[in-house]
Amino acid sequence: MTDTQQIITLNQDNFDSTISQGVTLVDFYADWCGPCRMLTPVLEEIVKVMAGKLRVGKVDIDANQKIAGTFSVTSVPTMILFKDGKEVNRLVGLRDLDGLKQFVSTVI
């Protein structure tokens, strides 16, 4: 399994079940967004560093406008940290690995 396969592609069908238990970092992104593309390697790295403690998922806001609207996502990238299905923290904008680890460590 490659590291990118560990990042879950989220959509209307699997979003609620994926975030319902444990800690999940969800990246709301768009294909046309440069900073979103720059964030992908950071997310791949956080998957490795936080293995077993954190799930990481991605929501394409263009393909999943209902989910983005539910969480009032108006800028990308937006990362929302969920614990047992509830939003516990949010970051907007590109972050490096250290910044993302610090963000996630508020819950883990």
N, CA, C and O atoms as CSV, one atom per row, in Angstrom:
chain,resi,resn,atom,element,x,y,z
A,1,MET,N,N,0.852,-1.191,0.000
A,1,MET,CA,C,0.000,0.000,0.000
A,1,MET,C,C,0.886,1.240,0.000
A,1,MET,O,O,1.813,1.351,0.803
A,2,THR,N,N,0.599,2.152,-0.890
A,2,THR,CA,C,1.365,3.394,-0.921
A,2,THR,C,C,0.796,4.377,0.086
A,2,THR,O,O,-0.334,4.225,0.550
A,3,ASP,N,N,1.583,5.377,0.415
A,3,ASP,CA,C,1.139,6.360,1.395
A,3,ASP,C,C,-0.101,7.111,0.942
A,3,ASP,O,O,-0.964,7.423,1.762
A,4,THR,N,N,-0.209,7.411,-0.363
A,4,THR,CA,C,-1.369,8.158,-0.833
A,4,THR,C,C,-2.637,7.329,-0.712
A,4,THR,O,O,-3.721,7.900,-0.595
A,5,GLN,N,N,-2.544,6.012,-0.735
A,5,GLN,CA,C,-3.728,5.175,-0.568
A,5,GLN,C,C,-4.253,5.256,0.868
A,5,GLN,O,O,-5.399,4.882,1.119
A,6,GLN,N,N,-3.458,5.724,1.792
A,6,GLN,CA,C,-3.895,5.848,3.165
A,6,GLN,C,C,-4.712,7.114,3.381
A,6,GLN,O,O,-5.384,7.248,4.403
A,7,ILE,N,N,-4.663,8.036,2.438
A,7,ILE,CA,C,-5.515,9.214,2.501
A,7,ILE,C,C,-6.838,8.823,1.855
A,7,ILE,O,O,-6.881,8.401,0.700
A,8,ILE,N,N,-7.911,8.969,2.616
A,8,ILE,CA,C,-9.223,8.507,2.178
A,8,ILE,C,C,-9.912,9.591,1.358
A,8,ILE,O,O,-10.003,10.740,1.788
A,9,THR,N,N,-10.391,9.224,0.188
A,9,THR,CA,C,-11.184,10.143,-0.620
A,9,THR,C,C,-12.596,10.118,-0.066
A,9,THR,O,O,-13.265,9.085,-0.081
A,10,LEU,N,N,-13.039,11.268,0.422
A,10,LEU,CA,C,-14.341,11.348,1.071
A,10,LEU,C,C,-15.383,11.940,0.139
A,10,LEU,O,O,-15.092,12.817,-0.674
A,11,ASN,N,N,-16.614,11.435,0.277
A,11,ASN,CA,C,-17.744,11.947,-0.487
A,11,ASN,C,C,-19.011,11.788,0.357
A,11,ASN,O,O,-18.946,11.388,1.519
A,12,GLN,N,N,-20.136,12.096,-0.226
A,12,GLN,CA,C,-21.406,12.046,0.502
A,12,GLN,C,C,-21.679,10.655,1.084
A,12,GLN,O,O,-22.290,10.537,2.146
A,13,ASP,N,N,-21.232,9.610,0.395
A,13,ASP,CA,C,-21.511,8.239,0.824
A,13,ASP,C,C,-20.706,7.795,2.029
A,13,ASP,O,O,-21.211,7.028,2.849
A,14,ASN,N,N,-19.457,8.257,2.165
A,14,ASN,CA,C,-18.604,7.729,3.229
A,14,ASN,C,C,-18.156,8.765,4.260
A,14,ASN,O,O,-17.442,8.414,5.199
A,15,PHE,N,N,-18.550,10.013,4.113
A,15,PHE,CA,C,-18.049,11.072,4.989
A,15,PHE,C,C,-18.423,10.822,6.455
A,15,PHE,O,O,-17.547,10.752,7.317
A,16,ASP,N,N,-19.715,10.688,6.731
A,16,ASP,CA,C,-20.164,10.546,8.122
A,16,ASP,C,C,-19.586,9.302,8.792
A,16,ASP,O,O,-19.158,9.365,9.945
A,17,SER,N,N,-19.570,8.192,8.095
A,17,SER,CA,C,-19.051,6.959,8.700
A,17,SER,C,C,-17.545,7.049,8.945
A,17,SER,O,O,-17.041,6.463,9.903
A,18,THR,N,N,-16.829,7.770,8.096
A,18,THR,CA,C,-15.382,7.884,8.264
A,18,THR,C,C,-15.019,8.736,9.465
A,18,THR,O,O,-14.089,8.399,10.198
A,19,ILE,N,N,-15.731,9.832,9.685
A,19,ILE,CA,C,-15.371,10.733,10.790
A,19,ILE,C,C,-16.034,10.353,12.108
A,19,ILE,O,O,-15.750,10.974,13.132
A,20,SER,N,N,-16.906,9.353,12.111
A,20,SER,CA,C,-17.738,9.067,13.285
A,20,SER,C,C,-16.959,8.564,14.500
A,20,SER,O,O,-17.405,8.760,15.630
A,21,GLN,N,N,-15.817,7.928,14.298
A,21,GLN,CA,C,-15.060,7.384,15.428
A,21,GLN,C,C,-13.594,7.767,15.308
A,21,GLN,O,O,-13.025,7.788,14.216
A,22,GLY,N,N,-12.996,8.069,16.457
A,22,GLY,CA,C,-11.583,8.404,16.482
A,22,GLY,C,C,-11.322,9.813,15.996
A,22,GLY,O,O,-12.221,10.652,15.949
A,23,VAL,N,N,-10.064,10.057,15.632
A,23,VAL,CA,C,-9.632,11.380,15.195
A,23,VAL,C,C,-9.382,11.340,13.690
A,23,VAL,O,O,-8.649,10.488,13.187
A,24,THR,N,N,-10.010,12.281,12.984
A,24,THR,CA,C,-9.884,12.351,11.529
A,24,THR,C,C,-9.583,13.786,11.119
A,24,THR,O,O,-10.292,14.716,11.503
A,25,LEU,N,N,-8.531,13.951,10.341
A,25,LEU,CA,C,-8.189,15.243,9.745
A,25,LEU,C,C,-8.741,15.245,8.329
A,25,LEU,O,O,-8.384,14.395,7.513
A,26,VAL,N,N,-9.619,16.212,8.040
A,26,VAL,CA,C,-10.227,16.286,6.710
A,26,VAL,C,C,-9.730,17.546,6.010
A,26,VAL,O,O,-9.867,18.659,6.518
A,27,ASP,N,N,-9.152,17.339,4.832
A,27,ASP,CA,C,-8.668,18.428,3.988
A,27,ASP,C,C,-9.727,18.726,2.936
A,27,ASP,O,O,-10.027,17.882,2.091
A,28,PHE,N,N,-10.293,19.929,2.988
A,28,PHE,CA,C,-11.217,20.395,1.961
A,28,PHE,C,C,-10.370,21.119,0.916
A,28,PHE,O,O,-9.683,22.090,1.233
A,29,TYR,N,N,-10.421,20.644,-0.333
A,29,TYR,CA,C,-9.512,21.141,-1.371
A,29,TYR,C,C,-10.246,21.289,-2.694
A,29,TYR,O,O,-11.405,20.897,-2.833
A,30,ALA,N,N,-9.541,21.865,-3.663
A,30,ALA,CA,C,-10.015,21.925,-5.044
A,30,ALA,C,C,-8.832,21.628,-5.958
A,30,ALA,O,O,-7.698,22.007,-5.662
A,31,ASP,N,N,-9.103,20.949,-7.070
A,31,ASP,CA,C,-8.030,20.597,-8.006
A,31,ASP,C,C,-7.324,21.827,-8.571
A,31,ASP,O,O,-6.133,21.769,-8.876
A,32,TRP,N,N,-8.045,22.936,-8.712
A,32,TRP,CA,C,-7.484,24.150,-9.300
A,32,TRP,C,C,-6.674,24.979,-8.306
A,32,TRP,O,O,-6.100,26.001,-8.683
A,33,CYS,N,N,-6.620,24.562,-7.064
A,33,CYS,CA,C,-5.983,25.329,-5.982
A,33,CYS,C,C,-4.508,24.942,-5.833
A,33,CYS,O,O,-4.191,23.810,-5.467
A,34,GLY,N,N,-3.610,25.892,-6.119
A,34,GLY,CA,C,-2.171,25.640,-5.991
A,34,GLY,C,C,-1.745,25.258,-4.583
A,34,GLY,O,O,-1.065,24.246,-4.414
A,35,PRO,N,N,-2.119,26.032,-3.560
A,35,PRO,CA,C,-1.749,25.659,-2.189
A,35,PRO,C,C,-2.290,24.283,-1.782
A,35,PRO,O,O,-1.665,23.579,-0.988
A,36,CYS,N,N,-3.443,23.907,-2.323
A,36,CYS,CA,C,-3.993,22.576,-2.026
A,36,CYS,C,C,-3.064,21.483,-2.553
A,36,CYS,O,O,-2.821,20.484,-1.877
A,37,ARG,N,N,-2.554,21.682,-3.757
A,37,ARG,CA,C,-1.621,20.700,-4.338
A,37,ARG,C,C,-0.323,20.647,-3.533
A,37,ARG,O,O,0.270,19.581,-3.369
A,38,MET,N,N,0.114,21.806,-3.030
A,38,MET,CA,C,1.339,21.844,-2.222
A,38,MET,C,C,1.140,21.163,-0.867
A,38,MET,O,O,2.108,20.707,-0.258
A,39,LEU,N,N,-0.095,21.090,-0.393
A,39,LEU,CA,C,-0.399,20.475,0.895
A,39,LEU,C,C,-0.382,18.950,0.832
A,39,LEU,O,O,-0.140,18.296,1.847
A,40,THR,N,N,-0.634,18.378,-0.338
A,40,THR,CA,C,-0.737,16.924,-0.466
A,40,THR,C,C,0.479,16.175,0.085
A,40,THR,O,O,0.290,15.216,0.833
A,41,PRO,N,N,1.731,16.564,-0.248
A,41,PRO,CA,C,2.871,15.836,0.329
A,41,PRO,C,C,2.942,15.957,1.853
A,41,PRO,O,O,3.414,15.040,2.526
A,42,VAL,N,N,2.480,17.071,2.393
A,42,VAL,CA,C,2.467,17.249,3.849
A,42,VAL,C,C,1.457,16.280,4.467
A,42,VAL,O,O,1.727,15.681,5.508
A,43,LEU,N,N,0.309,16.130,3.835
A,43,LEU,CA,C,-0.695,15.182,4.323
A,43,LEU,C,C,-0.190,13.749,4.230
A,43,LEU,O,O,-0.434,12.940,5.125
A,44,GLU,N,N,0.515,13.435,3.144
A,44,GLU,CA,C,1.087,12.088,3.000
A,44,GLU,C,C,2.087,11.817,4.122
A,44,GLU,O,O,2.170,10.696,4.624
A,45,GLU,N,N,2.838,12.831,4.511
A,45,GLU,CA,C,3.821,12.686,5.586
A,45,GLU,C,C,3.143,12.541,6.949
A,45,GLU,O,O,3.579,11.733,7.769
A,46,ILE,N,N,2.093,13.307,7.199
A,46,ILE,CA,C,1.402,13.230,8.494
A,46,ILE,C,C,0.751,11.859,8.667
A,46,ILE,O,O,0.649,11.357,9.786
A,47,VAL,N,N,0.309,11.251,7.560
A,47,VAL,CA,C,-0.247,9.898,7.616
A,47,VAL,C,C,0.805,8.935,8.161
A,47,VAL,O,O,0.496,8.074,8.985
A,48,LYS,N,N,2.046,9.082,7.701
A,48,LYS,CA,C,3.120,8.199,8.168
A,48,LYS,C,C,3.475,8.486,9.626
A,48,LYS,O,O,3.595,7.566,10.435
A,49,VAL,N,N,3.640,9.765,9.953
A,49,VAL,CA,C,4.076,10.171,11.291
A,49,VAL,C,C,3.037,9.814,12.357
A,49,VAL,O,O,3.401,9.432,13.469
A,50,MET,N,N,1.765,9.935,12.029
A,50,MET,CA,C,0.688,9.725,13.005
A,50,MET,C,C,-0.046,8.398,12.777
A,50,MET,O,O,-1.201,8.250,13.178
A,51,ALA,N,N,0.612,7.453,12.146
A,51,ALA,CA,C,-0.014,6.164,11.840
A,51,ALA,C,C,-0.619,5.538,13.097
A,51,ALA,O,O,0.023,5.462,14.145
A,52,GLY,N,N,-1.860,5.097,12.968
A,52,GLY,CA,C,-2.547,4.459,14.075
A,52,GLY,C,C,-3.232,5.434,15.033
A,52,GLY,O,O,-4.026,5.015,15.875
A,53,LYS,N,N,-2.937,6.712,14.915
A,53,LYS,CA,C,-3.530,7.711,15.808
A,53,LYS,C,C,-4.523,8.615,15.092
A,53,LYS,O,O,-5.350,9.273,15.725
A,54,LEU,N,N,-4.432,8.640,13.770
A,54,LEU,CA,C,-5.155,9.641,13.000
A,54,LEU,C,C,-5.496,9.097,11.622
A,54,LEU,O,O,-4.672,8.446,10.978
A,55,ARG,N,N,-6.724,9.370,11.173
A,55,ARG,CA,C,-7.099,9.125,9.782
A,55,ARG,C,C,-7.056,10.466,9.061
A,55,ARG,O,O,-7.330,11.511,9.651
A,56,VAL,N,N,-6.708,10.423,7.779
A,56,VAL,CA,C,-6.688,11.635,6.965
A,56,VAL,C,C,-7.585,11.403,5.756
A,56,VAL,O,O,-7.477,10.390,5.065
A,57,GLY,N,N,-8.471,12.365,5.517
A,57,GLY,CA,C,-9.361,12.289,4.377
A,57,GLY,C,C,-9.335,13.586,3.591
A,57,GLY,O,O,-8.940,14.633,4.105
A,58,LYS,N,N,-9.763,13.505,2.331
A,58,LYS,CA,C,-9.808,14.674,1.460
A,58,LYS,C,C,-11.195,14.787,0.851
A,58,LYS,O,O,-11.777,13.797,0.408
A,59,VAL,N,N,-11.721,16.022,0.836
A,59,VAL,CA,C,-13.013,16.307,0.222
A,59,VAL,C,C,-12.794,17.325,-0.890
A,59,VAL,O,O,-12.337,18.441,-0.642
A,60,ASP,N,N,-13.125,16.931,-2.117
A,60,ASP,CA,C,-13.090,17.847,-3.256
A,60,ASP,C,C,-14.333,18.728,-3.159
A,60,ASP,O,O,-15.454,18.246,-3.321
A,61,ILE,N,N,-14.132,20.025,-2.893
A,61,ILE,CA,C,-15.282,20.902,-2.657
A,61,ILE,C,C,-16.135,21.108,-3.906
A,61,ILE,O,O,-17.326,21.400,-3.797
A,62,ASP,N,N,-15.546,20.962,-5.084
A,62,ASP,CA,C,-16.321,21.123,-6.317
A,62,ASP,C,C,-17.250,19.935,-6.543
A,62,ASP,O,O,-18.377,20.106,-7.009
A,63,ALA,N,N,-16.786,18.742,-6.218
A,63,ALA,CA,C,-17.590,17.532,-6.406
A,63,ALA,C,C,-18.515,17.266,-5.223
A,63,ALA,O,O,-19.479,16.511,-5.349
A,64,ASN,N,N,-18.233,17.879,-4.075
A,64,ASN,CA,C,-18.999,17.621,-2.849
A,64,ASN,C,C,-19.416,18.931,-2.193
A,64,ASN,O,O,-19.077,19.202,-1.041
A,65,GLN,N,N,-20.154,19.733,-2.944
A,65,GLN,CA,C,-20.541,21.057,-2.467
A,65,GLN,C,C,-21.430,20.997,-1.228
A,65,GLN,O,O,-21.388,21.901,-0.394
A,66,LYS,N,N,-22.224,19.954,-1.101
A,66,LYS,CA,C,-23.107,19.830,0.062
A,66,LYS,C,C,-22.289,19.676,1.350
A,66,LYS,O,O,-22.590,20.317,2.357
A,67,ILE,N,N,-21.264,18.835,1.316
A,67,ILE,CA,C,-20.415,18.647,2.507
A,67,ILE,C,C,-19.697,19.948,2.831
A,67,ILE,O,O,-19.660,20.368,3.988
A,68,ALA,N,N,-19.124,20.590,1.811
A,68,ALA,CA,C,-18.417,21.858,2.028
A,68,ALA,C,C,-19.360,22.907,2.616
A,68,ALA,O,O,-18.967,23.670,3.498
A,69,GLY,N,N,-20.580,22.947,2.141
A,69,GLY,CA,C,-21.558,23.898,2.650
A,69,GLY,C,C,-21.963,23.605,4.084
A,69,GLY,O,O,-22.149,24.522,4.884
A,70,THR,N,N,-22.100,22.329,4.407
A,70,THR,CA,C,-22.466,21.931,5.767
A,70,THR,C,C,-21.468,22.461,6.781
A,70,THR,O,O,-21.844,22.840,7.890
A,71,PHE,N,N,-20.184,22.488,6.400
A,71,PHE,CA,C,-19.137,22.939,7.315
A,71,PHE,C,C,-18.659,24.362,7.006
A,71,PHE,O,O,-17.612,24.792,7.491
A,72,SER,N,N,-19.432,25.080,6.200
A,72,SER,CA,C,-19.145,26.487,5.876
A,72,SER,C,C,-17.721,26.697,5.379
A,72,SER,O,O,-17.050,27.648,5.780
A,73,VAL,N,N,-17.264,25.808,4.509
A,73,VAL,CA,C,-15.934,25.934,3.925
A,73,VAL,C,C,-16.023,26.931,2.777
A,73,VAL,O,O,-16.685,26.674,1.772
A,74,THR,N,N,-15.353,28.067,2.931
A,74,THR,CA,C,-15.394,29.112,1.910
A,74,THR,C,C,-14.023,29.369,1.292
A,74,THR,O,O,-13.926,30.045,0.267
A,75,SER,N,N,-12.973,28.843,1.896
A,75,SER,CA,C,-11.610,28.993,1.375
A,75,SER,C,C,-10.938,27.631,1.377
A,75,SER,O,O,-11.218,26.783,2.223
A,76,VAL,N,N,-10.043,27.436,0.411
A,76,VAL,CA,C,-9.276,26.196,0.370
A,76,VAL,C,C,-7.790,26.521,0.305
A,76,VAL,O,O,-7.402,27.523,-0.296
A,77,PRO,N,N,-6.959,25.690,0.913
A,77,PRO,CA,C,-7.346,24.520,1.682
A,77,PRO,C,C,-7.866,24.887,3.075
A,77,PRO,O,O,-7.362,25.804,3.724
A,78,THR,N,N,-8.869,24.159,3.505
A,78,THR,CA,C,-9.356,24.224,4.879
A,78,THR,C,C,-9.226,22.826,5.454
A,78,THR,O,O,-9.681,21.854,4.850
A,79,MET,N,N,-8.610,22.725,6.614
A,79,MET,CA,C,-8.483,21.430,7.289
A,79,MET,C,C,-9.303,21.475,8.567
A,79,MET,O,O,-9.148,22.372,9.397
A,80,ILE,N,N,-10.173,20.495,8.706
A,80,ILE,CA,C,-11.005,20.388,9.902
A,80,ILE,C,C,-10.629,19.104,10.619
A,80,ILE,O,O,-10.535,18.036,10.014
A,81,LEU,N,N,-10.418,19.229,11.914
A,81,LEU,CA,C,-10.082,18.098,12.764
A,81,LEU,C,C,-11.353,17.645,13.474
A,81,LEU,O,O,-12.001,18.423,14.174
A,82,PHE,N,N,-11.693,16.382,13.284
A,82,PHE,CA,C,-12.887,15.804,13.899
A,82,PHE,C,C,-12.474,14.773,14.943
A,82,PHE,O,O,-11.506,14.035,14.758
A,83,LYS,N,N,-13.212,14.733,16.028
A,83,LYS,CA,C,-13.038,13.671,17.022
A,83,LYS,C,C,-14.415,13.093,17.292
A,83,LYS,O,O,-15.328,13.792,17.731
A,84,ASP,N,N,-14.545,11.798,17.020
A,84,ASP,CA,C,-15.808,11.086,17.201
A,84,ASP,C,C,-16.976,11.814,16.535
A,84,ASP,O,O,-18.062,11.920,17.104
A,85,GLY,N,N,-16.733,12.314,15.320
A,85,GLY,CA,C,-17.781,12.918,14.521
A,85,GLY,C,C,-18.040,14.393,14.763
A,85,GLY,O,O,-18.863,14.994,14.073
A,86,LYS,N,N,-17.360,14.982,15.719
A,86,LYS,CA,C,-17.580,16.399,16.028
A,86,LYS,C,C,-16.351,17.223,15.671
A,86,LYS,O,O,-15.219,16.811,15.922
A,87,GLU,N,N,-16.590,18.405,15.076
A,87,GLU,CA,C,-15.489,19.305,14.755
A,87,GLU,C,C,-14.876,19.833,16.043
A,87,GLU,O,O,-15.582,20.330,16.921
A,88,VAL,N,N,-13.539,19.720,16.149
A,88,VAL,CA,C,-12.854,20.215,17.348
A,88,VAL,C,C,-11.881,21.340,17.039
A,88,VAL,O,O,-11.501,22.091,17.937
A,89,ASN,N,N,-11.471,21.469,15.778
A,89,ASN,CA,C,-10.540,22.535,15.423
A,89,ASN,C,C,-10.525,22.696,13.907
A,89,ASN,O,O,-10.953,21.811,13.167
A,90,ARG,N,N,-10.019,23.855,13.461
A,90,ARG,CA,C,-10.022,24.162,12.030
A,90,ARG,C,C,-8.825,25.039,11.693
A,90,ARG,O,O,-8.445,25.923,12.462
A,91,LEU,N,N,-8.238,24.778,10.530
A,91,LEU,CA,C,-7.138,25.580,9.988
A,91,LEU,C,C,-7.476,25.951,8.549
A,91,LEU,O,O,-7.994,25.130,7.793
A,92,VAL,N,N,-7.182,27.180,8.180
A,92,VAL,CA,C,-7.356,27.602,6.793
A,92,VAL,C,C,-5.990,28.013,6.257
A,92,VAL,O,O,-5.277,28.797,6.883
A,93,GLY,N,N,-5.635,27.478,5.095
A,93,GLY,CA,C,-4.369,27.836,4.470
A,93,GLY,C,C,-3.339,26.734,4.554
A,93,GLY,O,O,-3.498,25.754,5.282
A,94,LEU,N,N,-2.286,26.920,3.792
A,94,LEU,CA,C,-1.195,25.952,3.701
A,94,LEU,C,C,-0.389,25.923,4.993
A,94,LEU,O,O,-0.090,26.972,5.565
A,95,ARG,N,N,-0.039,24.736,5.449
A,95,ARG,CA,C,0.804,24.558,6.632
A,95,ARG,C,C,1.914,23.567,6.310
A,95,ARG,O,O,1.773,22.721,5.427
A,96,ASP,N,N,3.029,23.686,7.046
A,96,ASP,CA,C,4.096,22.703,6.895
A,96,ASP,C,C,3.838,21.545,7.857
A,96,ASP,O,O,2.871,21.568,8.618
A,97,LEU,N,N,4.700,20.540,7.822
A,97,LEU,CA,C,4.503,19.344,8.632
A,97,LEU,C,C,4.487,19.679,10.120
A,97,LEU,O,O,3.635,19.178,10.855
A,98,ASP,N,N,5.416,20.519,10.574
A,98,ASP,CA,C,5.448,20.863,11.996
A,98,ASP,C,C,4.171,21.576,12.429
A,98,ASP,O,O,3.633,21.298,13.500
A,99,GLY,N,N,3.695,22.484,11.605
A,99,GLY,CA,C,2.459,23.197,11.918
A,99,GLY,C,C,1.270,22.256,11.983
A,99,GLY,O,O,0.402,22.401,12.844
A,100,LEU,N,N,1.229,21.293,11.075
A,100,LEU,CA,C,0.141,20.331,11.054
A,100,LEU,C,C,0.214,19.374,12.236
A,100,LEU,O,O,-0.813,19.040,12.828
A,101,LYS,N,N,1.420,18.931,12.585
A,101,LYS,CA,C,1.581,18.072,13.766
A,101,LYS,C,C,1.130,18.783,15.022
A,101,LYS,O,O,0.464,18.186,15.868
A,102,GLN,N,N,1.483,20.052,15.156
A,102,GLN,CA,C,1.072,20.833,16.318
A,102,GLN,C,C,-0.455,20.965,16.366
A,102,GLN,O,O,-1.057,20.836,17.432
A,103,PHE,N,N,-1.072,21.218,15.222
A,103,PHE,CA,C,-2.523,21.335,15.122
A,103,PHE,C,C,-3.211,20.036,15.568
A,103,PHE,O,O,-4.160,20.066,16.352
A,104,VAL,N,N,-2.725,18.909,15.064
A,104,VAL,CA,C,-3.310,17.613,15.381
A,104,VAL,C,C,-3.069,17.236,16.835
A,104,VAL,O,O,-3.916,16.593,17.456
A,105,SER,N,N,-1.940,17.622,17.376
A,105,SER,CA,C,-1.605,17.231,18.748
A,105,SER,C,C,-2.522,17.869,19.785
A,105,SER,O,O,-2.505,17.456,20.945
A,106,THR,N,N,-3.321,18.865,19.403
A,106,THR,CA,C,-4.278,19.446,20.342
A,106,THR,C,C,-5.370,18.453,20.722
A,106,THR,O,O,-6.046,18.625,21.736
A,107,VAL,N,N,-5.541,17.413,19.909
A,107,VAL,CA,C,-6.594,16.431,20.155
A,107,VAL,C,C,-6.045,15.050,20.516
A,107,VAL,O,O,-6.694,14.290,21.236
A,108,ILE,N,N,-4.861,14.729,20.019
A,108,ILE,CA,C,-4.297,13.398,20.242
A,108,ILE,C,C,-3.419,13.406,21.484
A,108,ILE,O,O,-2.849,12.376,21.845
